[in-house]
Amino acid sequence: MTPQYAGLRTLQVDNAERGFTVLAFPCNQFGAQEPGTDAEILEFATSKYDANFPMFSKIEVNGDGAADLYKWLKESQPGTGETSDITWNFEKFLVDRSGNVVSRFGPMTTPVEIAPQLEQHLNA
């Protein structure tokens, strides 16, 4: 799923002038897929996928150590499963200009598939 970095970069490039920003929060809770340091993860995303959006420090998104941001995101959009837990890396949330969490997208949903809904909110 790391090729989604390229799709997220495209969303950022295509919509930054309209006030949209991708925010990335690496997490190593899923199959140890983000074992590197913050600097190593940033280097990988920028050198391999030309990521051009803010990449924050690695966090936990599930369990007792879940970051407050993710507790709020999951509470706002609990998802469709038996639990509101994040299922895998690259699960995505869309937050509108007023700070409302308006959508949650599973890890397999690509940035291209998100673009139409993003467009609706940018035009609102």
Backbone bond lengths (Angstrom), bond angles and torsions (degrees), N, CA, C in turn:
res aa  C-N    CA-C-N  psi(-1)  N-CA   C-N-CA  omega(-1)  CA-C   N-CA-C  phi
1 M - - - 1.449 - - 1.526 112.21 -
2 T 1.321 118.07 -9.35 1.463 118.45 -179.90 1.522 113.39 -58.67
3 P 1.352 121.09 -24.19 1.464 118.28 174.48 1.533 113.04 -59.68
4 Q 1.331 117.48 -14.33 1.464 119.16 175.87 1.525 111.68 -63.29
5 Y 1.324 117.31 -21.23 1.467 119.37 174.26 1.527 110.42 -54.55
6 A 1.312 117.41 -40.91 1.470 120.95 179.87 1.527 110.59 -64.99
7 G 1.315 117.66 -41.98 1.459 120.90 178.00 1.513 112.06 -66.00
8 L 1.313 116.80 -38.39 1.468 120.21 176.69 1.526 110.29 -65.70
9 R 1.347 116.43 -38.08 1.465 119.85 176.07 1.522 110.12 -60.01
10 T 1.327 117.06 -42.92 1.460 120.67 179.45 1.524 110.91 -62.63
11 L 1.330 117.56 -44.31 1.476 119.47 176.36 1.520 110.60 -57.56
12 Q 1.323 115.99 -42.78 1.466 120.61 179.45 1.529 110.95 -61.81
13 V 1.320 117.12 -49.89 1.470 121.71 -178.19 1.523 111.03 -61.91
14 D 1.324 115.99 -44.89 1.457 120.37 -175.37 1.522 114.02 -71.53
15 N 1.334 117.62 -20.62 1.464 119.23 -171.10 1.522 115.64 -127.53
16 A 1.309 118.71 -0.47 1.466 121.31 -176.52 1.525 112.28 -60.40
17 E 1.312 117.63 -39.96 1.468 120.45 -179.02 1.518 112.10 -66.69
18 R 1.322 116.89 -15.09 1.462 121.62 179.44 1.526 111.97 -99.24
19 G 1.327 116.58 10.57 1.453 121.38 175.32 1.517 115.56 92.68
20 F 1.332 118.58 12.16 1.457 122.17 -179.79 1.520 110.02 -96.35
21 T 1.334 115.80 141.02 1.457 121.02 175.78 1.519 109.85 -140.22
22 V 1.310 115.96 133.70 1.456 122.46 170.60 1.525 106.62 -82.87
23 L 1.320 116.82 135.24 1.456 122.50 174.55 1.521 107.59 -121.67
24 A 1.318 117.83 124.95 1.461 121.90 -177.11 1.524 110.71 -110.16
25 F 1.324 114.95 134.22 1.457 122.44 179.24 1.523 108.75 -126.97
26 P 1.329 118.44 93.32 1.464 120.72 179.53 1.528 111.40 -59.57
27 C 1.328 114.96 149.10 1.461 121.85 179.93 1.522 108.40 -145.74
28 N 1.318 116.41 138.78 1.462 121.02 -179.13 1.532 111.78 -106.81
29 Q 1.331 118.07 19.86 1.460 121.30 -177.34 1.531 113.29 -83.55
30 F 1.311 118.45 -1.02 1.465 121.05 -173.92 1.527 110.07 -121.31
31 G 1.306 115.59 94.48 1.457 120.37 178.28 1.512 113.63 63.21
32 A 1.321 117.65 22.79 1.472 122.29 -179.82 1.527 111.80 51.59
33 Q 1.338 116.28 42.05 1.468 120.50 -177.81 1.525 114.04 -82.25
34 E 1.314 118.19 -9.52 1.470 121.22 177.85 1.532 109.32 -125.60
35 P 1.337 117.31 61.25 1.468 119.22 -174.55 1.518 114.42 -77.06
36 G 1.307 118.43 -15.28 1.458 121.40 -173.45 1.515 113.62 -73.26
37 T 1.317 113.19 175.31 1.463 120.00 173.55 1.521 108.88 -74.49
38 D 1.318 116.16 168.55 1.464 120.19 176.42 1.530 110.60 -55.67
39 A 1.324 116.31 -43.55 1.470 120.73 -179.09 1.529 111.10 -64.79
40 E 1.322 117.75 -40.26 1.465 120.97 179.30 1.535 111.36 -66.40
41 I 1.314 116.92 -40.30 1.468 120.78 179.39 1.526 109.58 -65.06
42 L 1.318 116.78 -44.80 1.469 120.97 178.30 1.526 110.43 -61.62
43 E 1.314 117.72 -44.55 1.466 121.60 179.28 1.522 110.87 -60.19
44 F 1.322 117.62 -43.68 1.467 122.01 178.50 1.527 110.47 -61.04
45 A 1.332 117.09 -50.49 1.466 120.86 -176.29 1.528 112.02 -65.47
46 T 1.316 117.44 -36.26 1.465 119.32 -178.77 1.524 112.01 -80.69
47 S 1.322 117.99 -39.28 1.466 119.25 -177.28 1.527 112.50 -76.47
48 K 1.311 117.63 -35.89 1.461 120.33 -176.80 1.533 113.10 -90.28
49 Y 1.352 117.05 -32.90 1.465 120.14 -174.31 1.520 113.38 -124.53
50 D 1.322 117.27 5.62 1.462 122.13 178.88 1.526 111.89 54.92
51 A 1.327 116.40 36.56 1.466 120.72 178.40 1.523 109.44 -57.37
52 N 1.311 116.08 131.35 1.464 121.34 -174.67 1.523 111.70 -128.79
53 F 1.312 116.48 28.31 1.456 121.78 -178.09 1.526 108.82 -123.94
54 P 1.327 117.30 162.19 1.463 119.55 -178.80 1.531 112.30 -60.23
55 M 1.316 115.20 129.57 1.457 122.44 176.22 1.523 106.39 -118.02
56 F 1.312 115.51 115.60 1.454 121.41 -175.75 1.524 111.11 -88.14
57 S 1.312 116.25 174.78 1.456 121.21 177.20 1.520 110.35 -63.90
58 K 1.314 114.63 153.19 1.456 121.80 178.92 1.532 109.61 -60.58
59 I 1.335 115.53 137.59 1.457 121.29 -178.54 1.526 109.97 -134.56
60 E 1.317 115.23 171.94 1.455 121.30 168.47 1.526 107.32 -101.35
61 V 1.329 115.70 143.07 1.464 120.38 -177.38 1.527 112.48 -114.81
62 N 1.323 117.19 -13.55 1.465 122.49 179.31 1.527 109.60 -129.33
63 G 1.327 115.94 162.08 1.455 121.22 174.34 1.510 113.53 81.96
64 D 1.324 114.85 -171.49 1.463 121.27 -176.57 1.523 112.76 -62.83
65 G 1.331 116.91 -28.67 1.466 120.59 -178.71 1.515 114.45 -91.97
66 A 1.329 117.64 10.23 1.469 120.50 -178.08 1.524 110.84 -59.34
67 A 1.314 115.52 136.77 1.466 121.80 177.49 1.522 109.62 -62.86
68 D 1.328 116.00 144.20 1.467 120.92 179.76 1.527 111.86 -54.22
69 L 1.318 117.28 -38.02 1.463 120.62 178.72 1.520 110.58 -56.21
70 Y 1.322 116.39 -46.38 1.463 119.76 -177.94 1.525 112.35 -73.50
71 K 1.306 117.62 -29.91 1.466 119.11 172.66 1.531 109.26 -60.17
72 W 1.326 116.30 -44.90 1.468 121.71 179.97 1.531 111.39 -66.56
73 L 1.326 116.94 -45.61 1.463 119.88 179.36 1.527 111.12 -58.52
74 K 1.325 116.39 -46.12 1.470 120.63 -178.07 1.525 111.61 -68.98
75 E 1.315 117.21 -33.80 1.469 120.64 176.88 1.527 109.92 -67.82
76 S 1.319 116.28 -39.11 1.466 121.41 -178.94 1.518 112.71 -71.69
77 Q 1.326 116.64 -36.86 1.472 122.98 179.66 1.527 107.20 -135.18
78 P 1.341 117.39 87.16 1.460 119.67 -172.95 1.524 115.56 -71.29
79 G 1.304 119.35 -10.61 1.453 120.82 179.49 1.519 111.60 85.10
80 T 1.327 115.75 -170.93 1.461 120.21 -173.05 1.517 113.79 -111.22
81 G 1.302 119.34 -3.87 1.458 121.68 -177.94 1.523 112.42 -84.15
82 E 1.316 114.97 -171.69 1.465 121.03 179.16 1.528 111.67 -73.04
83 T 1.299 116.99 -17.54 1.458 122.49 179.67 1.524 108.41 -134.77
84 S 1.301 115.91 158.82 1.469 119.20 178.04 1.523 112.07 -86.84
85 D 1.323 117.53 1.57 1.464 120.81 -178.10 1.525 112.22 -55.54
86 I 1.315 113.94 148.73 1.459 121.28 172.13 1.522 106.54 -67.69
87 T 1.336 116.30 134.35 1.461 119.70 -173.74 1.530 113.68 -88.79
88 W 1.342 117.81 -28.34 1.462 121.15 -178.56 1.515 107.88 -171.05
89 N 1.331 116.49 166.33 1.465 120.81 174.85 1.527 110.46 -55.24
90 F 1.291 115.67 152.45 1.466 125.14 179.00 1.526 112.95 74.00
91 E 1.328 117.20 18.84 1.458 118.75 165.63 1.522 104.86 -72.25
92 K 1.339 115.98 139.31 1.461 119.89 -170.27 1.532 111.35 -128.04
93 F 1.331 115.46 148.10 1.456 122.31 176.62 1.521 108.37 -124.89
94 L 1.319 115.86 143.47 1.458 121.41 175.18 1.519 107.70 -110.45
95 V 1.329 115.26 122.40 1.459 122.43 -179.29 1.519 107.24 -113.80
96 D 1.345 116.91 129.80 1.465 119.66 -177.00 1.527 111.30 -80.98
97 R 1.314 115.62 178.67 1.468 122.02 -176.55 1.523 113.21 -60.92
98 S 1.328 116.69 -24.86 1.466 120.98 -179.43 1.522 112.53 -89.61
99 G 1.336 117.03 -0.06 1.452 120.71 179.26 1.513 114.11 88.14
100 N 1.322 117.39 15.21 1.460 121.37 177.18 1.523 109.91 -90.16
101 V 1.318 116.59 134.65 1.460 120.71 176.05 1.529 105.93 -80.16
102 V 1.335 116.16 109.81 1.463 120.16 -172.75 1.522 113.94 -99.81
103 S 1.318 118.34 -19.73 1.464 120.72 -179.50 1.520 110.69 -155.11
104 R 1.320 113.06 154.37 1.468 121.68 174.56 1.518 106.77 -130.99
105 F 1.314 115.83 134.63 1.457 121.92 -176.98 1.525 109.72 -123.48
106 G 1.296 116.64 132.74 1.455 121.63 178.21 1.514 111.69 -65.20
107 P 1.325 116.83 164.90 1.454 121.30 -176.38 1.522 114.41 -60.44
108 M 1.317 117.59 -28.90 1.462 120.10 -178.67 1.532 112.67 -82.68
109 T 1.329 117.96 -11.05 1.457 121.05 175.89 1.522 107.80 -72.51
110 T 1.309 116.19 123.65 1.462 120.12 -176.56 1.525 110.93 -85.45
111 P 1.320 116.51 158.59 1.458 119.52 175.25 1.534 113.02 -56.46
112 V 1.313 117.98 -34.10 1.466 120.79 177.89 1.529 110.48 -61.33
113 E 1.322 116.43 -37.42 1.461 120.50 179.34 1.525 112.26 -71.96
114 I 1.309 117.32 -22.96 1.468 122.09 179.12 1.527 111.44 -81.11
115 A 1.311 117.13 -28.22 1.467 122.61 -172.56 1.530 114.09 -49.90
116 P 1.341 121.03 -44.76 1.471 118.80 -179.34 1.521 113.66 -61.59
117 Q 1.330 116.95 -40.78 1.461 118.85 178.38 1.535 110.97 -69.65
118 L 1.308 116.31 -37.33 1.461 120.58 175.38 1.518 109.73 -59.02
119 E 1.303 116.52 -44.54 1.469 122.31 -180.00 1.531 110.89 -56.35
120 Q 1.315 117.06 -42.24 1.473 121.07 179.40 1.512 111.18 -59.35
121 H 1.333 116.96 -42.26 1.466 120.82 -177.70 1.522 111.99 -75.56
122 L 1.311 117.25 -32.42 1.464 119.15 178.45 1.527 111.13 -71.24
123 N 1.308 116.74 -26.64 1.466 120.66 179.25 1.521 113.10 -89.12
124 A 1.320 117.26 -6.03 1.479 120.61 -177.21 1.509 111.29 -75.84
